[in-house]
């Protein structure tokens, strides 16, 4: 996970449930199959080519920051809401 990665996290609400998809700059689309937003906190996990990737974070207005972890490594991330 070294280096800088950019992408878009698309969060949509369908009824009472949320749906989350990550889109990378190179066009890859990853469905985030385990996803929850409760009290301004996000937690999620997904399988990326056999590797469990987990992330959590806290919403603060239009900003989101947290930690992304995979294979025993962790890194911080930040995001800004775009409508």
N, C-alpha and C positions, 0 to 999 in steps of 0.2 A: 504494500500500500504506500510506498514512498512516492514523493512528488506531489503535484497539485492536480486535482481532478475537478472538473466542472460539469454541471449537468442541471437538470430540472427535475424537481420532485412534484408530481401532479397529484394533489389531494382533492378528491371530490366526495360529496355526500350523496348517498343513494338511500333515501328513507332515513332510517335511524343509524345506518352503517356508513362507514367511510371506505373509500377505495383509494389505493395509493399505487402509483406507477413512477418509476425512476427512468428518465430519459437521458442518455449520455450524448456528448457532443458528436460522437461517431455514429449516432443513429440507433444504438442498442436500446431496447425497451425491456425493463425488468419489472414484472408484477411483484409488489411487496405483499406476500401472502399472509403474513402475520403482522397486523397493524392495529394500533389503538391510540386514540386521543382521549385523555381524561384530565379535566381540570387544568388545561393549558400545557399538559405534558404529552409528549409523543414517545411511543416505544414501538419498535418494529424489528422484524428479522426476515431473512429470505436466504434461499440457497442460490449461490452464484457459482455455477460450474463445479458443484460438489463442496464448496466452502460455505459454511454458515456465516453470514454477515448480520450483525446486530447493531442497531443504533437507537439512541434515546436523545431526548432534547426537551427544551423548555421554550415555549412561545413567549415573546415579550413584544406586544404590539404587532408590528409587521416583520419582526425578526425572529429567527429560530437559531438556537445554538445548542450543541450537545457533543456527544461522543459516538464515533463509529468504530466498531471492533470486529476483527476477523483474525483467525489463526493465532491468537494470543497477542496480537498487536492492536493498539488503539490510537486514534487520532481525533482531535477536535474538528468540528466543522461549524460553519455559519451559513445562514441562508436568509434571503430577504423575500418577502411576499411580493409577487407580481400578479396583477389581475388582468 
